[in-house]
Amino acid sequence: MTITARYLREWEKSKLTLISMKQKRIILDRFGIEPDPYEWSEQDIEIQIRNFLNCGHWEKPMISHAGQSDLDGDDMPF
């Protein structure tokens, strides 16, 4: 999924959020194309835009360590 300026305007209205022109350009640069070979989901875009508007940066993707505990760093492979 990619987004357009129209999608972003509708998103802005539906969330009752004001987005500056600079922020809109940054968001459209990031989500206007697919990150080949992957694909953005609507949920990915929603979370990333919220995080960017609230914190000023993009959320980093989570790395899955299947079968490993996230409670302490002692069991991490690196």
C-alpha positions in Angstrom: 0.0 0.0 0.0 1.2 3.5 -0.8 -0.4 6.8 0.1 -1.2 10.0 -1.9 -1.7 13.6 -0.9 -5.5 13.0 -1.0 -5.2 10.0 1.4 -3.1 12.1 3.8 -5.6 15.0 3.7 -8.5 12.5 4.5 -6.4 10.9 7.2 -5.7 14.3 8.7 -9.4 15.2 8.8 -10.5 11.8 10.2 -7.9 12.1 13.1 -8.7 15.8 13.7 -4.9 16.4 13.4 -3.1 19.3 11.7 0.0 18.3 9.7 2.4 20.9 8.5 3.4 21.1 4.8 6.9 20.0 5.8 5.6 17.0 7.7 3.3 16.1 4.8 6.3 16.1 2.4 8.3 13.9 4.7 5.4 11.5 5.1 4.6 11.3 1.4 8.3 10.8 0.6 8.3 7.8 2.9 5.0 6.2 2.1 4.5 7.3 -1.5 6.4 4.2 -2.7 6.7 0.7 -1.6 9.9 -0.4 0.2 10.8 -3.0 -2.4 10.6 -6.0 -1.9 8.2 -5.4 1.0 4.8 -3.7 1.2 3.4 -1.2 3.6 0.1 -2.2 5.3 -2.5 0.3 6.4 -1.6 -0.5 10.0 2.1 0.1 9.3 1.4 3.5 7.9 -1.0 4.4 10.7 1.5 3.6 13.4 4.4 5.2 11.6 2.5 8.5 11.0 1.3 8.7 14.5 4.8 8.1 15.9 6.3 10.6 13.5 3.8 13.3 14.4 4.1 12.6 18.2 7.9 12.1 18.5 9.4 13.6 15.3 11.0 10.3 14.2 10.0 7.0 12.6 9.4 3.9 14.7 12.2 1.3 14.1 11.0 -2.1 12.9 10.9 -4.8 15.6 13.2 -7.8 15.1 11.6 -11.1 16.0 13.6 -13.5 18.0 11.2 -16.4 17.9 11.4 -18.6 21.0 13.6 -16.2 22.9 12.6 -14.2 26.0 12.4 -10.5 25.8 12.8 -10.0 29.5 16.5 -9.7 29.7 19.4 -9.3 27.3 21.4 -12.3 28.6 19.7 -14.7 26.1 20.1 -12.5 23.1 22.3 -13.9 20.3 24.5 -10.8 20.0 
